[in-house]
Amino acid sequence: MPNQTEIELQAAAYRRLQQHLMQDRTDVQNIDLMNLAGFCRNCLSRWYQEAAAEKGIEIGKDEARELFYGMTMEDWKANHQTDASGDQKKAFEQSFAENVQTS
């Protein structure tokens, strides 16, 4: 497969994942994604930010999130985020430690 075609297919799959998380399944909480899969919407926006940095493009954390979410984090939280239980928070601490590299 030509390299450009592969890049285009990967980009299309990413856009579909973004649509699924941001439009089709807004009921799925970030904390549940993190606890089950080891990544969430915020991770995807951070990976976007990191990919931009590799290309010499500086994007701040809030800007990257807004680009991924299609809205500010405050708007997302107000419209879609629910309170996490104590068990969810405890599982998140472990999942975050195992899956997120902090610099």
C-alpha positions as CSV (number, residue, x, y, z in Angstrom):
1,M,0.0,0.0,0.0
2,P,1.4,3.4,-0.9
3,N,2.6,5.4,2.2
4,Q,0.2,8.3,1.5
5,T,-2.8,5.9,1.2
6,E,-1.9,4.4,4.6
7,I,-1.6,7.9,6.2
8,E,-5.0,8.8,4.8
9,L,-6.6,5.6,6.1
10,Q,-5.1,6.1,9.5
11,A,-6.3,9.7,9.6
12,A,-9.8,8.5,8.6
13,A,-9.8,5.9,11.3
14,Y,-8.7,8.5,13.9
15,R,-11.5,10.9,12.7
16,R,-14.0,8.1,13.1
17,L,-12.8,7.3,16.6
18,Q,-13.0,10.9,17.5
19,Q,-16.6,11.1,16.2
20,H,-17.5,7.9,18.1
21,L,-16.2,9.3,21.4
22,M,-17.3,12.9,20.9
23,Q,-20.7,12.4,19.2
24,D,-21.9,8.8,19.3
25,R,-20.9,7.9,22.9
26,T,-20.8,11.0,25.0
27,D,-22.3,8.8,27.7
28,V,-19.0,7.0,28.1
29,Q,-17.0,8.7,30.8
30,N,-13.3,9.4,30.5
31,I,-12.6,7.8,33.8
32,D,-14.2,4.6,32.6
33,L,-12.2,4.7,29.3
34,M,-9.0,5.2,31.3
35,N,-9.8,2.4,33.8
36,L,-10.7,-0.1,31.1
37,A,-8.5,0.8,28.2
38,G,-5.6,2.8,29.7
39,F,-6.4,5.9,27.7
40,C,-9.2,8.5,27.4
41,R,-10.2,11.5,25.4
42,N,-7.6,13.6,27.2
43,C,-4.9,11.1,26.3
44,L,-5.9,11.4,22.6
45,S,-5.8,15.2,22.8
46,R,-2.3,15.0,24.5
47,W,-1.1,12.6,21.8
48,Y,-2.3,15.1,19.2
49,Q,-0.4,17.8,21.0
50,E,2.7,15.7,21.2
51,A,2.5,14.9,17.4
52,A,2.3,18.6,16.7
53,A,5.3,19.3,18.8
54,E,7.3,16.7,16.9
55,K,6.5,18.7,13.8
56,G,7.6,21.9,15.5
57,I,4.0,23.1,16.1
58,E,3.3,24.4,19.6
59,I,-0.2,23.7,20.8
60,G,-1.1,24.2,24.5
61,K,-2.9,21.6,26.5
62,D,-6.2,23.5,26.5
63,E,-6.0,24.2,22.8
64,A,-5.3,20.5,22.0
65,R,-8.3,19.5,24.1
66,E,-10.5,22.0,22.5
67,L,-9.4,20.8,19.0
68,F,-10.2,17.2,20.0
69,Y,-13.4,17.8,21.9
70,G,-14.7,20.5,19.6
71,M,-15.5,22.6,22.6
72,T,-13.8,23.7,25.8
73,M,-13.2,21.3,28.6
74,E,-15.6,23.3,30.8
75,D,-18.3,22.9,28.2
76,W,-17.7,19.2,27.9
77,K,-17.8,18.7,31.6
78,A,-20.9,20.7,32.0
79,N,-22.7,18.8,29.2
80,H,-21.4,15.3,29.5
81,Q,-19.3,14.5,32.6
82,T,-20.8,12.9,35.6
83,D,-19.4,12.6,39.1
84,A,-17.0,9.6,39.6
85,S,-17.5,7.2,42.4
86,G,-14.8,6.4,45.0
87,D,-14.1,3.1,43.3
88,Q,-13.7,4.7,39.9
89,K,-11.3,7.3,41.4
90,K,-9.2,4.6,43.0
91,A,-9.0,2.5,39.8
92,F,-8.1,5.7,37.9
93,E,-5.1,6.4,40.1
94,Q,-3.7,2.9,39.4
95,S,-4.6,3.1,35.6
96,F,-3.1,6.6,35.3
97,A,0.1,5.5,37.1
98,E,0.4,2.5,34.8
99,N,-0.4,4.2,31.5
100,V,0.5,7.8,31.5
101,Q,4.1,8.9,31.3
102,T,4.7,12.2,33.0
103,S,7.8,14.1,32.1
